[in-house]
Amino acid sequence: MAIPCFPEDSQLARGQHGVMTRQQLLASGVSRSALAHAVQRGRWRRVCPAVYVLHSGAVTTEQRYVAALLHAGPGAALDAATACRLFGLRVAAVTHVHVVVPHARRPADVPWLIARRARFLPPVVRVGGLPVVALPHAVVATCARSGDLRDVRALIADAVQRRRVDVAGLRAAISATPPRHTALLRSVLDEVEVGARSAPEAEFFVLVRRAGLPEPLLNCRLFIGATWLADPDAYWPEAALVHETDSRDWHLLPDSWERTMRRHAQMTAAGLLVMHSSPSRIRTDGPALVRQLARAYAIGRARGAAPNVRAEPS
């Protein structure tokens, strides 16, 4: 049985990345029997209820996004981790397409699709021609679904460090989310406001607090006179003590080792005690690290502050 028209070539199909709903296909002149025949013969693929990809090959990521939106219906937008990925943020493995829909709508279950119903839909922008939840709301939705503090820290650090969002915008977006879903996010935002800019830095700061050590200045700027010296991750001015979290994921570039050593030498020459830790050591050897840090702090406190070094907020 031949299909009487070629909807694959239509403007609508091209605008939807080769994805159309049953209703759109019927309106374009495809009969029900022709549609069934095209699917049975493998010419087209049904990707979710009443939504079809108009070819027989692999379904692309963009086509999955469009199919999810068509299935979810008018007013739907890409949400949560899907939206964060479209904005270029690094997120934990995304195995589903996330959408947000008006609360009154209940899309049929699809194994690869997660639909969040919202009484008040968040602001939506267009990314690549697709409706996508505005980034602060997408970050909040992603964190609200996560029970992993490390993943929440990593996402917030990525978004804030790259200046894609700010803490004020995230706190405003939180107001639309039930408090019980945002406890982790709120605690991480508190860490960021103190000065932590990455997940390892936040974990280090928690270790310091739990050990009862004085709280350091985080990500301050150090100067000798008017000359910039360094921007250490943590600094105790009263002990002239610096701690650096050396992480390729967050700070390092291909020539970073040499730059790190040069910065270390500059701080040491200025009279500072300098310690380095990797993120893996912070996570797996925290008690031993804190003991070493406490000893270094005691030594530095006995020596006193470095008189020529001035700290300013970043």
N, C-alpha and C positions, 0 to 999 in steps of 0.2 A: 504494500500500500504506500503510495507516494504522499509526501507532505506537500500540500498545495501551495505553500509559500515558504519563504526562507527567513524566519525571524532572527536567525543568527546575524544577518546582515542589517537588521533594523537599527535605527538610531537609538531606540530604547535599549536594545540588547548591548550595543557598544557602550552606552553610558552606564550600564550596570555590569560591566566586565563579563558579558556573556551569560548572565544569570537572569532568569525570568520566572515569574510566578505562573501557576496554572491559569489564573484569571487573565493575566497579561497575554499569555499565549493564545487563549481562546479568543480574546478580543482582537488579536492580530490576524485571525482567520484560520488558526490551526484547530481542527476538529478534535473531539475527545478520542476518537479511534486513532487518528494520526499521532496524537501525543502518546498514547499507549504503545503504538507500534514503534515509535522512535526510541522509547525507553527500552522496550523488549529487545530491539535489535542492537542496543548499545550505542546508538547515535547520540542520545542525550542521557544525562545522568540525573537521577533524583537525589538531591543532597539533604533535604528535609521535607516535611509534609508540604506538598503543593508548591515546591520550589525546585527548579531544574537548572543545571548547568548545560549549556547548549553545545557540548562536544563530548567526546568519549575519553579524553585524556585525563591526566591528573588534575584535581581541583586545586587551584592556586590559593594562596593565603587571602588575596584580595577577593576572590570569588566566595570564599567562606565568610568573609566579613559581610559582603553584599547579601549572601543567602541568609545569614543570621538576621540582618536588618529587615529583609523582606518577610521572613517568617515571623519576626516579632511585631511587625505592623507599623502603622503611622505613629510618629512620635518617638520611636525607638532610637537609641544612639549607642555607639560602641562605648564600653564602660570599663572601669577597673583596670586590671593588668593589660587587657587588650589596648585600651586607650593609652596607657603609659608607654607601651611599646611603640605605638604609632607616634608618640611625641619624642621618641628616641631615648627613653630612659631604660636603664638596665633593670630588669625584673627577673625574679626566679622563674623557672621553667613554666611556660604558659601552654597548657594542654587543651584549654577550652577557649571558645570565643565568648566574651562577656558583653552583654547588652543591658541597658536599663530601659524599662517600659513603664507606661502609666499604670498606676496601681490596679485599676479596674481590669486590666488585660492579663490573661493567663495563657501565654503561648504553650502549645503542646510540647511535651518533653522531647528533646533531641540530645543524644549522648554527648555531643561535642560542644553543646551550647549551654551557657548559664545566663538566665534572665533574672535580673533584679527588679522587683516591682517597687516603685517609689510613689508616694502620695504627692510629693513635690519634686518635679523633675529638675535636675541640676542644669546649669547653663551648658549650652552646646555650641561647639565651633565646628568648622569644616576642615578636615585634614585629608588631602588627596581626594577631595570631592565627597567624602563620607562624613556623616554626622558623628561627632565624637564629644564625649563629656569633657568639659573644660578641665585643664590639667590639675588644679588643686583638688577638685572633686574626684577626679580619677585616682589620684594618689590616696586620698582618704578612703575611697571605696576599696582599693587594693589592700591597704593596711587593715581595714575593718574585717576583711575576709581571712587575714593571716593570723595564725596563732604562734608564729615564729618571730621572736624578738629580733633575732639577727637579720632576718629578711626585711623586717620593718625598718631597722636601723639602716641597712644598706640602701633601701629605696629612698628614704628621706635624705640620707647623706648625698646620694647621687643627684636628687632633684634640687636640693638647697645649695650644694657645693657648686653645681653648674649654673646656679642662679636661674633655674627654670621656674621655681616657685620660691616664696618666702614664708617664714613662720606665720606671719600675720594672715596671709592668704589661706594657709592650711588650717589655722584655728577658726577662721571664718567658715570654711567648708565643713569643719567638724560639726558645727551647730545643727546641720541637717541630718546627722547620723546619731542613732541611739547611743548614749554614753557607754553602755555595756560592751559595745563593739569597738570602742576607741581607746580603751585603757592603755594598750601598748603604744598606740600612736601618741597619746598625750604625754606619756613618760619619755618617749624619744624626743618629742618637741622640747620638753624641759631640758634634756641633755644638749640639744642643739642651741638653745638660748643661752646656756652656760658657756658654750663655745666649741663643743665637739662637732667636727665636720665630717667624720667618717664612722662607720660601724666599729672598727678597731679602736678608734679614739674614745668612743662612747663606752666601750667595754672596759678600757683602761681607766676611765674616770670613775666608773662604778667600783672597780677594784680599789682605787684610792679611797673612795668614800667608805667602803666597807671595812677597810683596814684602819680607819681612824686617822689617816694622815691628813695634814692640812691640805685644803683644796688649792691646786695650782691655778695659775692663769693659763687659759687654753688659747692657742693660736694667736698669741700676742706678737707684737713686733719689737725686736730688740735693736737698740742703737748705742753706739759709742759716740758721744757728742751728736753731731748731725749725720753721722755715717751709719747707714743700715748695716746690721750685723747678721740677723737671721730671723726667721719666723718659726720658732719651735712649736711643737704640738702641745707641750706642757712646760711651765716654768714656775719655779718657786724662787722669787727674788730674794727672800730672806736667807735662803741657803745657796744661792747662786747655782741652782740645780736645774738641768734641762732633761726632759725625756722626749725622745723621738720615736714614733711608731713608723717603722720602715715597711711599707706595704706597696708592692708593685701595682696592685689593683687601684690604689687611691692616689699615690703620689709619684710613682717612679716613671721615668722615661728611659729610653735606651742608654743614655749616658749618665743615668742617675747615680750609679755607684760612685763615680768620681766626684760628682757634685756633692753627694752626701758626705764623703770623706773631707772634701774641701770645707764644707760648712762646719763639720765637726772640729777640724783644726782651727778654724777661725774662732769658734766659741771657746775652745780650750785655751787658746792664746789670750782670750779676753778674761780668763780667770774663772770660767764656768766649769762645773762638773757636768758631763754629758753622758747619758745612758741611752741605749738603743734597744728596742724590742720588736720582734716580728708579731704580726697578728696571731699566728698560730701559738706563739708562746703566751700571749695574753690570754688566749682561750684555754690552753691546756696546762699551763704552769704558773697560774696567777699567784698562788700563795708564795712560791719561791721568789717570783719577781717582786712582789710587794716587800718581802723581807730584805732583798737587796736594795730596793728603793729606800726603805726606811733607814738602812745603814748609811746609804749615800746622803740622805737628807740630814742625818745626825752629824756626819762629817762636815757637810756644807754649812749647817747651822752653827757649828763650832767655829768655823772659819769666818762666817759672816757674809754679807752681801758683797757682790762685785761692785765697787764704788763707781766705776766708769760706765757701767751698763745701765741703760734706761729702758723700761718697758712701756709700750703704748698699746692700747687696744687695736686690733686689726680693722 
